[in-house]
Amino acid sequence: MDANNLDFSDIAPYGDSQFKEAINKMVSEPGFEHAIRWILPDINYKEFIALLTSCNTKQEFQTRVMQNFLNELERKTTAGVTASGVENVNPDKSYTFITNHRDIVLDASFINLIFLRHDMKTSEVAIGDNLLIYDWITHLVKLNGSFIVKRNLPTRQALDAARELSGYIHHAICNKNESIWIAQRQGRAKDSSDHTQESVLKMLGLAGGGTTTQNLAAINIFPVAISYEFDPNDYLKAREYLLRHRDPEFKKSQHDDLFSMETGLMQYKGRVHISFANCITPMIEALPATIDKQDAIHRICHNIDCGIHNRYKIYPINYVAYDLAFDSDMYRDRYTDEEFRNVTEYIEGQLDKVDIPDISSQERSFMRTYMYMMYANPLRNKLLASGSC
């Protein structure tokens, strides 16, 4: 596949030549004003629109608008966003940053915030078209450097879309010299047990013109771990888990996705830490030339998982949840009595938010155990990685 000769305009971010027109379309939609006033109730909307429409490029938009917004979001909804391993990122190279997936909007946004603070290029961001519920959302994400992942297609169209997506990613990295961010799996890991889906790597390996391993080596895969102290959507995930337990055919609505996005953005996340591993191109290039494709994919997935699991930041809630989930006192020395009480009160408070009528005590216990495991799994996976990576 020759990415130079393909038209990616339907999925690619807006180029600078499209910027003015796209911004004007976005701000003219009534839904945009409603969303901005809800997220930023104290904003002078007229001044904000003047700022937006004065931006001529993605770089201006990100440094003058998005960085300030994310700084304010960090101040209001976190106890600080920190990073380690940034020195492993060569600012002159382009990478495929692959991370665990916790928050629909903020995973990639906080990574880009770290890059902005270090005067490094931001990465383009993969976003599913299932989240593009309104035209203004499409304009916003493409203005901010996102490219579109087409979801829920029939088999034949899904394969074509995967080839197009792979082609665009190779084009971005190899021709545009842009880094990209993509989650290690489709959708968030609801139980916070993060494992790279082989289908993601198979998609990434479709383009490039070589073997699968050659194609994957060309895009400089770079694992990154994101650790949120608290997941504001934890009770929504427990709610969904219960609804699926009651009805295996349960499907989320667009409203559910929007509410998850809003909750993740606006509610408290505690400490947030981003840890950059290392580019795994040398590992991929060292694979035997005769290796079976499936075996290669499996090994690369394992390597990505090791890079992520080993770099989790573990918080008191993870230790408490592990001991509660497994009825142990293994980590009793890692938290105080007050921290234990805070965690149990937090989890009960989150469960109180679940808006399902007629929840039985057994079902509440079911969700409580699920939430314990949600917070225990990063610690479990870090322990497993320390012995297998």
C-alpha positions as CSV (number, residue, x, y, z in Angstrom):
1,M,0.0,0.0,0.0
2,D,1.5,3.3,-1.1
3,A,0.2,5.8,1.5
4,N,1.4,8.7,-0.6
5,N,-1.2,8.0,-3.3
6,L,-4.2,7.6,-1.0
7,D,-6.8,10.2,0.0
8,F,-7.2,10.2,3.8
9,S,-9.3,13.4,4.0
10,D,-12.4,11.7,5.5
11,I,-10.4,10.4,8.5
12,A,-7.4,12.8,8.8
13,P,-7.1,15.8,11.0
14,Y,-7.7,19.2,9.5
15,G,-4.6,20.7,7.8
16,D,-3.7,24.3,8.5
17,S,-5.3,25.4,5.2
18,Q,-8.7,24.1,6.4
19,F,-8.4,25.6,9.9
20,K,-10.3,28.9,9.6
21,E,-13.2,27.3,7.7
22,A,-13.5,24.5,10.2
23,I,-13.4,26.7,13.3
24,N,-16.1,29.0,11.9
25,K,-18.3,26.0,11.2
26,M,-17.8,24.7,14.7
27,V,-18.5,27.9,16.6
28,S,-21.7,28.5,14.5
29,E,-23.3,25.4,15.9
30,P,-25.7,26.1,18.9
31,G,-24.7,22.8,20.5
32,F,-21.1,24.0,20.8
33,E,-22.0,27.1,22.8
34,H,-24.2,24.9,25.1
35,A,-21.4,22.5,25.7
36,I,-18.8,25.2,26.4
37,R,-21.1,27.0,28.8
38,W,-21.7,23.8,30.7
39,I,-18.1,22.8,30.9
40,L,-16.8,26.4,31.6
41,P,-19.8,28.1,33.3
42,D,-17.7,31.2,34.2
43,I,-16.3,31.8,30.7
44,N,-16.8,35.1,28.8
45,Y,-18.1,33.3,25.7
46,K,-17.7,36.2,23.4
47,E,-14.0,36.6,24.3
48,F,-13.5,32.8,24.0
49,I,-14.9,32.8,20.5
50,A,-12.7,35.7,19.6
51,L,-9.7,33.6,20.8
52,L,-10.8,30.5,18.9
53,T,-11.3,32.3,15.6
54,S,-8.0,34.1,15.9
55,C,-6.2,30.7,15.7
56,N,-4.8,29.9,12.2
57,T,-3.0,26.6,12.9
58,K,-3.2,23.5,15.0
59,Q,-0.2,24.6,16.9
60,E,-1.8,27.9,17.8
61,F,-5.0,26.2,18.8
62,Q,-3.2,23.7,21.0
63,T,-0.9,26.2,22.7
64,R,-3.3,29.1,23.1
65,V,-6.6,27.2,23.8
66,M,-6.2,23.5,24.6
67,Q,-3.1,23.9,26.9
68,N,-4.9,26.5,29.0
69,F,-8.1,24.4,29.1
70,L,-6.1,21.3,30.2
71,N,-4.1,23.2,32.8
72,E,-7.4,24.4,34.3
73,L,-8.9,20.9,34.1
74,E,-5.8,19.6,35.9
75,R,-6.2,22.2,38.6
76,K,-9.9,21.6,39.2
77,T,-10.2,17.8,38.8
78,T,-6.8,16.3,39.7
79,A,-4.2,16.4,42.4
80,G,-1.6,17.0,39.6
81,V,-0.5,15.4,36.3
82,T,3.1,14.1,36.5
83,A,5.3,12.2,34.1
84,S,8.4,10.0,34.0
85,G,10.5,8.6,31.2
86,V,9.9,11.7,29.0
87,E,13.7,11.6,28.3
88,N,13.1,8.3,26.4
89,V,11.2,10.2,23.7
90,N,13.5,11.5,21.0
91,P,11.8,14.8,19.9
92,D,13.3,14.4,16.4
93,K,11.5,11.1,15.8
94,S,7.9,10.1,15.3
95,Y,6.3,7.4,17.3
96,T,3.1,5.3,17.6
97,F,2.4,5.8,21.3
98,I,0.3,2.9,22.6
99,T,-1.3,3.2,26.0
100,N,-3.7,1.5,28.3
101,H,-7.2,3.1,28.0
102,R,-8.9,4.6,31.0
103,D,-10.6,7.8,29.8
104,I,-12.3,8.4,26.5
105,V,-11.0,12.0,26.2
106,L,-8.2,12.5,28.7
107,D,-5.7,9.7,28.1
108,A,-4.3,11.3,25.0
109,S,-5.0,14.8,26.1
110,F,-2.8,14.5,29.2
111,I,0.0,12.9,27.2
112,N,-0.1,15.9,24.9
113,L,-0.2,18.2,27.8
114,I,3.1,16.7,29.0
115,F,4.5,17.2,25.5
116,L,3.4,20.8,25.4
117,R,5.1,21.4,28.8
118,H,8.3,20.0,27.5
119,D,8.1,22.0,24.2
120,M,7.7,18.8,22.2
121,K,5.5,18.0,19.3
122,T,2.1,16.8,20.3
123,S,0.8,13.5,18.8
124,E,-2.2,13.0,16.6
125,V,-5.0,11.1,18.3
126,A,-7.1,8.1,17.2
127,I,-10.8,8.6,18.1
128,G,-13.7,6.3,17.3
129,D,-16.5,7.7,15.1
130,N,-19.1,6.4,17.7
131,L,-18.1,9.4,19.8
132,L,-18.7,11.9,17.1
133,I,-22.4,12.4,18.0
134,Y,-22.6,16.0,16.8
135,D,-20.9,17.8,13.9
136,W,-19.2,20.3,16.3
137,I,-17.5,17.3,18.1
138,T,-16.1,16.1,14.7
139,H,-14.8,19.6,13.9
140,L,-13.3,20.0,17.4
141,V,-11.4,16.7,17.4
142,K,-10.1,17.2,13.9
143,L,-9.0,20.7,14.7
144,N,-7.1,19.3,17.7
145,G,-5.2,16.8,15.6
146,S,-7.4,13.7,15.9
147,F,-7.9,11.1,13.1
148,I,-11.1,9.0,12.9
149,V,-11.4,5.3,13.5
150,K,-14.5,3.9,11.8
151,R,-16.4,1.5,14.0
152,N,-19.2,-1.0,13.7
153,L,-19.0,-1.7,10.0
154,P,-19.9,-4.9,8.0
155,T,-17.0,-7.3,7.6
156,R,-15.9,-6.2,4.1
157,Q,-16.1,-2.5,4.9
158,A,-14.4,-3.0,8.2
159,L,-11.4,-4.6,6.4
160,D,-11.2,-1.6,4.0
161,A,-11.5,0.8,6.9
162,A,-8.6,-1.0,8.7
163,R,-6.4,-0.7,5.6
164,E,-7.3,3.0,5.3
165,L,-6.5,3.6,9.0
166,S,-3.2,1.6,8.8
167,G,-2.3,3.5,5.7
168,Y,-3.0,6.9,7.4
169,I,-0.9,6.0,10.5
170,H,2.0,5.0,8.3
171,H,1.6,8.1,6.3
172,A,1.5,10.3,9.4
173,I,4.7,8.8,10.9
174,C,6.8,8.1,7.8
175,N,5.8,11.0,5.5
176,K,4.4,13.7,7.7
177,N,6.8,13.1,10.6
178,E,3.9,13.2,13.1
179,S,3.6,11.0,16.1
180,I,0.2,9.3,16.8
181,W,-1.6,8.0,19.9
182,I,-3.7,4.9,19.8
183,A,-5.2,2.9,22.7
184,Q,-4.0,-0.7,23.1
185,R,-7.6,-2.0,22.7
186,Q,-10.9,-0.9,21.2
187,G,-12.8,0.6,24.1
188,R,-11.7,1.1,27.7
189,A,-10.7,-1.9,29.8
190,K,-13.8,-1.8,32.1
191,D,-12.1,-3.9,34.8
192,S,-8.7,-2.0,34.4
193,S,-6.9,-5.1,33.4
194,D,-5.0,-3.8,30.4
195,H,-3.9,-6.1,27.6
196,T,-3.1,-5.2,24.0
197,Q,-5.6,-6.6,21.5
198,E,-3.9,-8.5,18.7
199,S,-6.4,-7.0,16.2
200,V,-4.8,-3.5,16.9
201,L,-1.4,-4.7,15.9
202,K,-2.7,-6.6,12.9
203,M,-4.3,-3.4,11.7
204,L,-1.1,-1.4,12.3
205,G,0.8,-4.0,10.3
206,L,-1.5,-3.9,7.2
207,A,0.3,-0.9,5.6
208,G,3.9,-0.2,4.8
209,G,4.7,-2.5,1.9
210,G,6.7,-5.1,3.8
211,T,6.1,-8.1,6.1
212,T,4.0,-7.5,9.2
213,T,7.0,-7.2,11.4
214,Q,8.8,-4.8,9.0
215,N,5.6,-2.7,8.8
216,L,5.4,-2.6,12.6
217,A,9.0,-1.8,13.0
218,A,8.6,1.2,10.7
219,I,6.1,3.0,12.9
220,N,8.2,3.1,16.1
221,I,5.8,1.6,18.6
222,F,6.2,3.1,22.1
223,P,4.3,1.8,25.1
224,V,3.1,4.4,27.7
225,A,1.3,3.7,31.0
226,I,-1.4,6.0,32.3
227,S,-2.3,5.7,36.0
228,Y,-5.3,7.6,37.5
229,E,-5.7,7.4,41.2
230,F,-9.5,7.5,40.9
231,D,-11.6,6.7,37.9
232,P,-14.6,9.0,37.9
233,N,-16.4,6.5,35.6
234,D,-15.8,3.5,38.0
235,Y,-19.5,3.4,39.2
236,L,-20.7,3.7,35.6
237,K,-18.6,0.7,34.6
238,A,-19.9,-1.2,37.6
239,R,-23.5,-0.2,36.6
240,E,-22.8,-1.4,33.0
241,Y,-21.4,-4.7,34.4
242,L,-24.5,-5.3,36.5
243,L,-26.8,-4.4,33.6
244,R,-24.9,-6.9,31.4
245,H,-25.2,-9.5,34.1
246,R,-28.9,-9.0,34.2
247,D,-29.2,-8.9,30.4
248,P,-26.3,-10.2,28.3
249,E,-27.8,-8.3,25.3
250,F,-27.6,-4.9,27.0
251,K,-26.1,-2.1,24.8
252,K,-25.0,1.3,25.8
253,S,-26.7,4.3,24.2
254,Q,-25.1,7.4,22.7
255,H,-26.3,9.3,25.8
256,D,-24.3,6.8,27.9
257,D,-21.1,7.6,25.9
258,L,-21.7,11.3,26.2
259,F,-22.3,11.1,29.9
260,S,-19.1,9.0,30.3
261,M,-17.1,11.6,28.4
262,E,-18.6,14.4,30.6
263,T,-18.0,12.5,33.8
264,G,-14.4,11.7,32.9
265,L,-13.7,15.3,32.0
266,M,-15.3,17.0,35.0
267,Q,-15.1,14.8,38.0
268,Y,-12.2,14.2,40.4
269,K,-9.4,11.9,39.3
270,G,-6.9,12.4,42.1
271,R,-3.2,12.0,41.1
272,V,-2.5,11.2,37.4
273,H,0.9,9.8,36.3
274,I,2.1,9.1,32.8
275,S,5.1,6.9,32.4
276,F,6.9,6.5,29.1
277,A,8.6,3.1,28.5
278,N,10.9,2.8,25.5
279,C,10.4,2.4,21.8
280,I,10.3,-1.3,21.0
281,T,11.5,-1.1,17.4
282,P,14.8,-2.9,18.3
283,M,12.8,-5.8,19.8
284,I,10.7,-6.1,16.7
285,E,13.7,-5.9,14.4
286,A,15.4,-8.7,16.4
287,L,12.6,-11.2,15.8
288,P,13.7,-14.0,13.5
289,A,12.9,-13.5,9.8
290,T,11.2,-16.8,9.7
291,I,8.9,-16.2,12.6
292,D,5.2,-17.1,12.2
293,K,3.1,-13.9,11.8
294,Q,0.8,-14.9,14.7
295,D,3.7,-15.7,17.0
296,A,5.3,-12.3,16.1
297,I,2.0,-10.5,16.9
298,H,1.7,-12.4,20.2
299,R,5.3,-11.5,21.3
300,I,4.9,-7.8,20.4
301,C,1.6,-7.6,22.3
302,H,3.4,-9.2,25.3
303,N,6.2,-6.7,25.1
304,I,3.8,-3.8,24.9
305,D,1.9,-5.1,27.9
306,C,5.2,-5.5,29.9
307,G,6.1,-1.9,29.1
308,I,2.8,-0.7,30.4
309,H,2.3,-3.0,33.4
310,N,5.8,-2.4,34.7
311,R,5.3,1.4,34.7
312,Y,2.0,1.6,36.5
313,K,1.9,4.1,39.4
314,I,0.4,2.3,42.4
315,Y,-1.7,4.3,44.8
316,P,-3.1,3.5,48.3
317,I,-6.5,2.6,46.7
318,N,-4.9,-0.1,44.6
319,Y,-3.3,-1.7,47.7
320,V,-6.5,-1.5,49.7
321,A,-8.6,-2.8,46.9
322,Y,-6.2,-5.8,46.4
323,D,-6.5,-6.7,50.1
324,L,-10.3,-6.3,50.0
325,A,-10.7,-8.3,46.8
326,F,-8.6,-11.2,48.0
327,D,-9.4,-11.0,51.7
328,S,-5.8,-10.6,52.6
329,D,-3.5,-8.3,54.5
330,M,-0.6,-8.6,52.1
331,Y,-0.2,-4.9,51.6
332,R,-1.3,-3.7,55.0
333,D,1.9,-1.8,55.4
334,R,1.3,0.2,52.3
335,Y,-1.7,2.2,53.6
336,T,-2.9,3.8,56.9
337,D,-6.1,3.1,58.8
338,E,-7.3,6.5,57.5
339,E,-6.5,5.6,53.9
340,F,-8.3,2.3,54.3
341,R,-11.4,4.1,55.6
342,N,-11.2,6.7,52.8
343,V,-11.1,4.0,50.2
344,T,-14.1,2.0,51.6
345,E,-16.1,5.2,52.0
346,Y,-15.2,6.3,48.5
347,I,-16.3,3.0,46.9
348,E,-19.6,3.0,48.9
349,G,-20.2,6.6,47.8
350,Q,-19.6,5.7,44.2
351,L,-22.0,2.8,44.4
352,D,-24.6,5.1,45.8
353,K,-24.6,6.9,42.5
354,V,-25.7,3.9,40.5
355,D,-29.2,4.8,39.3
356,I,-30.7,1.4,38.7
357,P,-33.9,0.8,40.6
358,D,-34.4,-2.2,42.9
359,I,-30.8,-3.1,43.4
360,S,-30.6,-6.1,45.8
361,S,-28.0,-6.3,48.5
362,Q,-26.5,-9.2,46.5
363,E,-26.3,-7.1,43.3
364,R,-24.7,-4.2,45.3
365,S,-22.1,-6.7,46.6
366,F,-21.6,-7.9,43.0
367,M,-20.8,-4.3,41.9
368,R,-18.6,-3.7,45.0
369,T,-16.5,-6.8,44.3
370,Y,-16.2,-5.6,40.7
371,M,-14.9,-2.2,41.8
372,Y,-12.4,-3.8,44.2
373,M,-11.0,-5.8,41.2
374,M,-11.1,-2.7,39.0
375,Y,-8.6,-1.0,41.4
376,A,-6.7,-4.2,42.3
377,N,-5.9,-5.2,38.7
378,P,-3.2,-2.6,37.9
379,L,-1.3,-3.9,41.0
380,R,-2.0,-7.6,40.0
381,N,-0.7,-7.0,36.5
382,K,2.4,-5.1,37.8
383,L,3.2,-8.1,40.0
384,L,2.8,-10.5,37.1
385,A,4.9,-8.4,34.9
386,S,7.7,-8.3,37.4
387,G,8.0,-12.1,37.1
388,S,7.4,-12.6,33.4
389,C,8.9,-9.6,31.5
